[in-house]
Amino acid sequence: MINVSSIRSYMYCPMKLYLQSHVDTRENADIQLNLELKKIKIDTQDLIQKNMRKLKKEMNIREIEDILSENVANYLESTFSSIQNMDLGLTNDQIIEINNETYFNIKLQALKSKQAMELLGKNGFAIVDMFFPNCMYSYLLKNPNIEMIGLCDKLEIVDGKYYPISIKHSNPPLKGVWDQDAIDLAATAILVEEEFETEVFVGFVEYAKINERRPVVMDVNIRKTLFDKINEVKEIEYDKRVPTVKINDKKCGNCEYKNICLKE
């Protein structure tokens, strides 16, 4: 089976997928670090969700922020320490960025919670489902018919409908989502449809840096593009087809394989 992560690598650069599959046999620390960063996002959301149940409608914004922040600092400190012990290359700049992002989101959630409690006249326990619908995290999915397997970062279920959510820590485009993020999400949507015998009409890419979700409609065009990419990925992984290198200064400069594929 091919992994959704292989499609993601292919969309970034076909040569990167080839080198990962047939040249580099080491565990990719970047991939592991990305998984750990996604786990931080998920775990902090869980903490905020639990803390929200303690809110009272008479609380002011500062009190709400303090409640929502409970145990978050201790969690982040211990998690950063664990990741650093794993030697995955977590930098101080990344730690600062995650801390700033987390507490910005808490302030934003405090404002939304205060507004909701005032409008509805209810305490935090009664409004949690407005902000945190029924969902599953890091759900393993596979489809033997198309020989594909992958993890869904987050799967929300609302009124019996399934909404896959892909969490990204990269910078978002000005509008919409990056092509590779859309195809990545489409692959997950196909797996969700097989697993739960349902139809997925829309999914969301969540850009963590700006705490914003952007929709992706699962129409005929994106599905066709996905299956074209799956066939190309299989050619590289199964048939060892060597793809053509397409130079992109920004991508190549940030790629861990630049000294291999750009070697004269």
CORZI-V364275 format. One record per backbone hydrogen bond with DSSP energy under -1.0 kcal/mol. NH is the residue of the N-H (numbers start at 1). CO is the residue of the C=O. E is the energy in kcal/mol with one decimal. If there is no record, write none. Layout:
nh/co/e
NH/CO/E
NH/CO/E
//
This chain:
nh/co/e
2/147/-3.0
4/149/-2.3
6/3/-1.6
7/3/-1.1
8/4/-2.0
9/5/-2.2
10/6/-2.5
11/7/-2.4
12/8/-1.6
13/9/-2.8
17/13/-1.5
18/14/-2.0
19/15/-2.6
20/16/-2.3
21/17/-2.4
22/18/-2.6
23/19/-1.7
24/19/-3.5
32/28/-1.7
33/29/-2.7
34/30/-2.3
35/31/-2.0
36/32/-2.1
37/33/-2.4
38/34/-2.1
39/35/-2.0
40/36/-1.7
41/37/-1.7
42/38/-2.2
43/39/-2.9
44/40/-2.5
45/41/-1.7
46/42/-2.0
47/43/-2.1
48/44/-2.5
49/45/-2.5
50/46/-2.3
51/47/-2.6
52/48/-2.1
54/51/-1.8
55/52/-1.6
59/56/-2.0
64/60/-2.3
65/61/-2.6
66/62/-2.1
67/63/-2.2
68/64/-2.7
69/65/-1.5
70/67/-1.4
72/69/-1.9
75/71/-1.9
76/72/-2.7
77/73/-2.5
78/74/-2.2
79/75/-2.4
80/76/-2.8
81/77/-1.8
82/78/-1.9
83/79/-2.4
84/80/-2.4
85/81/-1.8
87/84/-1.2
95/91/-1.9
96/92/-2.5
97/93/-2.5
98/94/-2.6
99/95/-2.4
100/96/-2.7
101/97/-2.5
102/98/-2.7
103/99/-2.4
104/100/-1.9
105/101/-2.2
106/102/-1.8
107/103/-2.0
108/104/-2.3
109/105/-2.7
110/106/-2.3
111/107/-1.9
112/108/-2.1
113/109/-2.6
114/110/-2.5
115/111/-2.2
116/112/-2.4
117/113/-2.6
118/114/-2.1
119/115/-2.4
120/116/-2.4
121/117/-1.7
124/55/-2.0
126/123/-1.2
127/124/-1.2
130/127/-1.3
131/128/-1.2
132/128/-2.5
136/155/-2.1
138/153/-2.0
139/152/-1.9
141/150/-3.0
143/148/-3.0
148/143/-1.9
149/2/-2.2
150/141/-2.6
152/139/-2.6
154/165/-1.4
155/136/-3.0
156/163/-2.2
157/134/-3.0
158/161/-2.3
161/158/-2.0
163/156/-2.8
165/154/-3.0
166/204/-2.5
168/206/-2.9
182/178/-2.1
183/179/-2.3
184/180/-2.1
185/181/-2.2
186/182/-2.3
187/183/-2.2
188/184/-1.6
189/185/-2.5
190/186/-2.2
191/187/-1.6
192/188/-2.4
193/189/-2.3
194/190/-1.7
195/191/-2.5
196/192/-2.5
198/193/-1.2
203/216/-2.2
204/164/-2.3
205/214/-2.6
206/166/-3.1
207/212/-2.6
208/168/-2.7
210/207/-1.1
212/207/-1.5
214/205/-2.4
216/203/-2.6
218/201/-2.2
219/217/-1.8
223/219/-1.7
224/220/-2.4
225/221/-2.4
226/222/-2.1
227/223/-2.2
228/224/-1.9
229/225/-2.2
230/226/-2.4
231/227/-1.9
232/228/-1.7
233/229/-2.6
234/230/-2.3
235/231/-1.7
236/232/-1.6
237/233/-2.9
238/234/-3.0
239/234/-1.0
241/235/-2.0
252/248/-3.5
253/249/-1.7
254/250/-1.1
258/255/-1.3
260/257/-1.7
261/257/-2.1
262/258/-1.3
//
